[in-house]
Amino acid sequence: MTGVSLYGETPGHRLAADLLISLRPDQWTKNLIVFAGLVFGEQLLEPGAVARAGGAFGVFCALSSAMYLVNDVGDRARDRLHPVKSGRPIAAGRVSQATAIGTAGLLIAGGVAAAYLLAPRLALLALIFVGVLILYSRVLRQVVILDVLAIAIGFVLRAVAGAVAVDVPISQWLLVCTLLLALFLGFSKRRQEVDALGADATQHRPTLGRYTPQLLDQLVTVVAAATLVSYAVYTTGAETVEKFGTELLTLTIPFPIYGVLRYLMLVHDTASGTGPSDILLRDRPLVVCVVGWALSVAIIIYRPF
């Protein structure tokens, strides 16, 4: 019975569970942006395109999980001082550095190989994605504003990768909207972190000392407004109307307006440092808003009725 808990759990099982937690599967929702090319490229009803987009989603889930492992290894000392992050398996010592880095290497190699099988250009985008996040982890996260911009570029790369996977062009306006929305979520998260950590913020991330609540409020306001205006311009633009043969996408504008305003309210109501994915998944009105927007877009573009 040595090495087995009272509940039949072996050390190997515990390690596997801790490793899975470290992969952050709850954050994979961030990779859903790869399906934008499928939907707006009018390929949603093509089984082959759906399969390729699903493969691209899997690739970026693997790559993003690998980067979480790399970041957790680099941040383990600071994470031990954090009220929440100290419980992460790597910071708590339940997953070794060697295991984390080895798993990350396998995920990156497997992800890039799978991307190449889907499309050689997708493999190149996967490598650029990994390079940007490594640059962020080692350098850019210490540079105010560029830290959030680097993360936002990662979302744009996901969107481009989704279009490449199904071999369709993607509107420049959609890429602009993706970049701005990612900046909005990133600066909002920084606002939460500054509130939650207070005077101890710089101990966990030096750049947080350069962000003040007033500055972050201004950045969030500017980017939120730019996001909504860009989406409105995209949906009402002549190119969009001509491509989809309808002006009805304008009717979807209230969804992002409500979503952005609702998210802002939650950011100011919550001082726990909860991330964007947690808020999006836990707040029922916000979930309904996102699902309603997605269904409305699909119905307007594909006109099943």
C-alpha positions as CSV (number, residue, x, y, z in Angstrom):
1,M,0.0,0.0,0.0
2,T,3.0,2.2,0.0
3,G,2.6,5.4,-2.0
4,V,-1.2,5.0,-2.2
5,S,-3.5,7.4,-0.4
6,L,-6.6,6.3,1.5
7,Y,-8.7,7.1,-1.6
8,G,-6.6,4.9,-3.9
9,E,-4.7,7.9,-5.4
10,T,-1.1,7.2,-6.4
11,P,1.7,9.8,-6.6
12,G,1.5,9.3,-10.4
13,H,-2.1,10.2,-10.4
14,R,-1.6,13.2,-8.3
15,L,1.3,14.4,-10.6
16,A,-0.9,14.0,-13.7
17,A,-3.7,15.9,-12.0
18,D,-1.4,18.7,-11.0
19,L,0.2,18.8,-14.5
20,L,-3.3,19.1,-16.0
21,I,-4.1,22.0,-13.7
22,S,-0.8,23.7,-14.8
23,L,-1.9,23.4,-18.4
24,R,-4.8,25.7,-17.6
25,P,-7.6,24.0,-19.7
26,D,-10.0,26.6,-18.3
27,Q,-8.1,29.2,-20.4
28,W,-8.5,27.4,-23.7
29,T,-11.6,29.5,-24.3
30,K,-9.1,32.2,-25.4
31,N,-8.3,30.1,-28.4
32,L,-11.9,30.2,-29.7
33,I,-10.9,33.2,-31.8
34,V,-9.4,30.8,-34.3
35,F,-13.0,30.0,-35.4
36,A,-13.5,33.6,-36.6
37,G,-12.1,32.8,-40.0
38,L,-14.4,29.8,-40.3
39,V,-17.5,31.8,-39.5
40,F,-16.7,35.1,-41.3
41,G,-15.1,33.2,-44.2
42,E,-18.5,31.5,-44.8
43,Q,-17.1,28.0,-44.3
44,L,-19.1,27.0,-41.2
45,L,-21.2,24.5,-43.2
46,E,-18.1,22.8,-44.8
47,P,-17.1,19.7,-42.7
48,G,-13.5,19.8,-44.0
49,A,-13.1,23.4,-43.0
50,V,-14.7,22.8,-39.6
51,A,-12.2,19.9,-39.0
52,R,-9.2,22.1,-40.0
53,A,-10.4,24.9,-37.8
54,G,-10.8,22.4,-34.9
55,G,-7.3,21.2,-35.6
56,A,-6.0,24.8,-35.4
57,F,-7.9,25.2,-32.1
58,G,-6.1,22.2,-30.7
59,V,-2.7,23.4,-31.9
60,F,-3.1,26.7,-30.1
61,C,-4.5,25.0,-27.0
62,A,-1.3,23.0,-26.9
63,L,1.0,26.0,-27.5
64,S,-0.7,28.2,-25.0
65,S,-0.6,25.5,-22.3
66,A,3.1,25.0,-23.0
67,M,3.7,28.7,-22.5
68,Y,1.7,28.6,-19.2
69,L,4.2,26.0,-18.0
70,V,7.2,28.0,-19.1
71,N,5.8,31.1,-17.4
72,D,5.0,29.3,-14.2
73,V,8.6,27.9,-14.0
74,G,10.0,31.4,-14.4
75,D,7.5,33.0,-12.0
76,R,7.6,30.3,-9.3
77,A,9.4,32.5,-6.8
78,R,7.0,35.5,-7.2
79,D,4.0,33.2,-7.3
80,R,4.8,31.9,-3.8
81,L,4.2,35.4,-2.5
82,H,0.9,35.8,-4.2
83,P,-2.3,35.1,-2.2
84,V,-3.8,32.9,-5.0
85,K,-1.0,31.9,-7.3
86,S,1.0,30.4,-4.4
87,G,-1.3,27.4,-4.8
88,R,-0.3,26.6,-8.3
89,P,1.4,23.2,-8.6
90,I,4.7,24.5,-9.8
91,A,4.9,27.3,-7.3
92,A,3.9,24.8,-4.5
93,G,6.6,22.3,-5.6
94,R,4.1,19.6,-6.6
95,V,5.4,19.7,-10.3
96,S,9.1,19.9,-10.8
97,Q,10.8,22.3,-13.2
98,A,12.2,19.5,-15.3
99,T,8.7,17.9,-15.7
100,A,7.1,21.3,-16.6
101,I,9.8,22.2,-19.1
102,G,9.9,18.7,-20.6
103,T,6.1,18.8,-21.1
104,A,6.2,22.2,-22.6
105,G,8.8,21.1,-25.1
106,L,6.7,18.1,-26.1
107,L,3.6,20.3,-26.5
108,I,5.4,22.9,-28.6
109,A,6.9,20.2,-30.9
110,G,3.6,18.4,-31.2
111,G,1.7,21.6,-31.8
112,V,4.0,22.9,-34.5
113,A,4.1,19.5,-36.2
114,A,0.3,19.3,-36.2
115,A,0.1,22.8,-37.6
116,Y,2.5,21.9,-40.4
117,L,0.3,18.9,-41.4
118,L,-2.7,21.3,-41.5
119,A,-0.9,24.0,-43.5
120,P,2.8,24.9,-43.7
121,R,1.9,28.6,-43.2
122,L,0.0,27.6,-40.0
123,A,3.3,26.1,-38.7
124,L,5.0,29.4,-39.3
125,L,2.3,31.3,-37.4
126,A,2.6,28.8,-34.6
127,L,6.3,29.4,-34.3
128,I,5.8,33.2,-34.4
129,F,3.1,32.8,-31.7
130,V,5.6,30.9,-29.4
131,G,8.3,33.4,-30.2
132,V,6.1,36.4,-29.2
133,L,5.0,34.8,-25.9
134,I,8.6,33.8,-25.1
135,L,9.7,37.4,-25.8
136,Y,6.8,38.5,-23.6
137,S,7.8,36.2,-20.8
138,R,11.5,37.2,-20.8
139,V,11.4,40.9,-21.8
140,L,8.2,42.6,-22.7
141,R,6.3,41.7,-19.5
142,Q,8.7,44.1,-17.7
143,V,7.8,47.0,-20.1
144,V,4.6,48.9,-19.3
145,I,1.9,48.9,-22.1
146,L,4.1,46.6,-24.3
147,D,3.3,43.8,-21.8
148,V,-0.4,44.0,-22.7
149,L,0.2,44.7,-26.4
150,A,2.3,41.5,-26.7
151,I,-0.6,39.5,-25.3
152,A,-3.0,41.2,-27.7
153,I,-0.8,40.4,-30.7
154,G,-1.0,36.7,-29.6
155,F,-4.8,37.0,-30.1
156,V,-4.4,38.5,-33.5
157,L,-2.0,35.6,-34.5
158,R,-4.7,33.2,-33.4
159,A,-7.3,34.9,-35.6
160,V,-5.0,34.9,-38.6
161,A,-4.1,31.3,-38.0
162,G,-7.8,30.3,-38.0
163,A,-8.2,32.0,-41.4
164,V,-5.0,30.3,-42.8
165,A,-6.2,26.9,-41.6
166,V,-9.4,27.1,-43.7
167,D,-7.7,29.1,-46.5
168,V,-9.9,32.2,-46.4
169,P,-9.0,35.9,-46.3
170,I,-9.9,37.7,-43.1
171,S,-11.1,41.3,-42.9
172,Q,-8.5,43.8,-41.7
173,W,-11.3,45.3,-39.6
174,L,-11.8,42.0,-37.8
175,L,-8.1,41.9,-37.0
176,V,-8.3,45.5,-35.7
177,C,-11.4,44.5,-33.6
178,T,-9.5,41.5,-32.2
179,L,-6.5,43.5,-31.3
180,L,-8.5,46.2,-29.6
181,L,-10.7,43.7,-27.7
182,A,-7.6,41.9,-26.5
183,L,-6.1,45.2,-25.3
184,F,-9.4,46.0,-23.5
185,L,-9.4,42.7,-21.7
186,G,-5.6,43.0,-20.9
187,F,-5.8,46.5,-19.4
188,S,-8.9,45.5,-17.5
189,K,-7.0,42.6,-16.0
190,R,-4.2,44.9,-15.0
191,R,-6.8,47.1,-13.3
192,Q,-8.1,44.2,-11.3
193,E,-4.5,43.2,-10.3
194,V,-3.7,46.7,-9.1
195,D,-6.8,46.8,-7.0
196,A,-6.4,43.3,-5.6
197,L,-2.7,43.5,-4.7
198,G,-2.5,47.1,-3.6
199,A,0.8,48.1,-2.2
200,D,2.2,44.6,-2.8
201,A,1.7,44.8,-6.6
202,T,5.3,45.4,-7.5
203,Q,6.4,42.3,-5.6
204,H,4.4,40.2,-7.9
205,R,5.0,42.1,-11.1
206,P,7.3,45.1,-11.3
207,T,5.4,46.7,-14.2
208,L,2.3,47.0,-12.0
209,G,4.1,49.8,-10.1
210,R,3.9,51.9,-13.3
211,Y,0.2,51.4,-13.7
212,T,-2.0,53.5,-11.6
213,P,-5.8,53.0,-11.3
214,Q,-6.3,56.4,-13.0
215,L,-4.1,55.5,-15.9
216,L,-5.6,52.1,-16.4
217,D,-9.1,53.6,-16.3
218,Q,-8.2,56.0,-19.1
219,L,-6.6,53.2,-21.1
220,V,-9.6,50.9,-20.7
221,T,-12.0,53.7,-21.6
222,V,-10.1,54.6,-24.8
223,V,-9.6,51.0,-26.0
224,A,-13.2,50.1,-25.2
225,A,-14.5,53.0,-27.2
226,A,-12.2,52.2,-30.1
227,T,-13.3,48.5,-30.0
228,L,-17.0,49.4,-30.3
229,V,-16.4,52.0,-33.0
230,S,-14.3,49.6,-35.1
231,Y,-16.9,46.8,-34.9
232,A,-19.6,49.3,-35.9
233,V,-17.5,50.5,-38.9
234,Y,-16.9,46.8,-39.9
235,T,-20.6,45.8,-39.7
236,T,-21.9,48.9,-41.6
237,G,-19.1,49.1,-44.1
238,A,-19.8,48.7,-47.9
239,E,-17.3,45.9,-48.2
240,T,-19.0,43.9,-45.5
241,V,-22.5,44.5,-46.9
242,E,-21.3,43.4,-50.4
243,K,-19.5,40.3,-49.1
244,F,-22.4,38.9,-47.1
245,G,-25.2,40.4,-49.2
246,T,-27.0,42.0,-46.2
247,E,-27.0,45.0,-44.0
248,L,-28.4,43.1,-41.1
249,L,-25.0,42.6,-39.3
250,T,-25.6,46.1,-38.0
251,L,-28.3,44.6,-35.8
252,T,-25.5,42.7,-33.8
253,I,-23.9,46.0,-32.6
254,P,-25.9,46.1,-29.3
255,F,-24.3,42.8,-28.2
256,P,-20.7,44.1,-28.0
257,I,-22.0,47.3,-26.5
258,Y,-23.7,45.5,-23.7
259,G,-20.9,43.0,-23.3
260,V,-18.2,45.7,-23.0
261,L,-20.2,47.7,-20.5
262,R,-21.2,44.7,-18.5
263,Y,-17.6,43.6,-18.3
264,L,-16.5,47.0,-17.2
265,M,-19.1,46.9,-14.4
266,L,-17.8,43.5,-13.3
267,V,-14.2,44.6,-13.3
268,H,-15.0,47.5,-10.9
269,D,-17.2,45.2,-8.7
270,T,-14.6,42.5,-8.4
271,A,-11.2,43.2,-6.7
272,S,-10.1,39.6,-6.6
273,G,-7.8,39.7,-9.7
274,T,-10.1,37.2,-11.5
275,G,-9.0,36.8,-15.1
276,P,-11.1,37.6,-18.2
277,S,-11.9,33.9,-18.9
278,D,-13.2,33.4,-15.4
279,I,-15.5,36.4,-15.7
280,L,-16.7,35.4,-19.1
281,L,-17.5,31.9,-17.9
282,R,-19.1,32.7,-14.6
283,D,-21.3,35.7,-15.3
284,R,-24.5,34.4,-16.8
285,P,-25.6,37.6,-18.5
286,L,-22.2,37.9,-20.2
287,V,-22.4,34.3,-21.3
288,V,-25.9,34.9,-22.7
289,C,-24.6,38.0,-24.5
290,V,-21.7,36.2,-26.2
291,V,-23.8,33.2,-27.2
292,G,-26.5,35.6,-28.5
293,W,-24.0,37.5,-30.5
294,A,-22.5,34.3,-32.0
295,L,-25.9,32.9,-32.9
296,S,-27.1,36.2,-34.4
297,V,-24.0,36.5,-36.6
298,A,-24.3,32.9,-37.8
299,I,-28.0,33.3,-38.6
300,I,-27.4,36.6,-40.5
301,I,-24.5,35.3,-42.5
302,Y,-25.8,31.8,-43.3
303,R,-29.6,32.6,-43.4
304,P,-30.8,29.1,-42.5
305,F,-34.4,30.2,-42.6
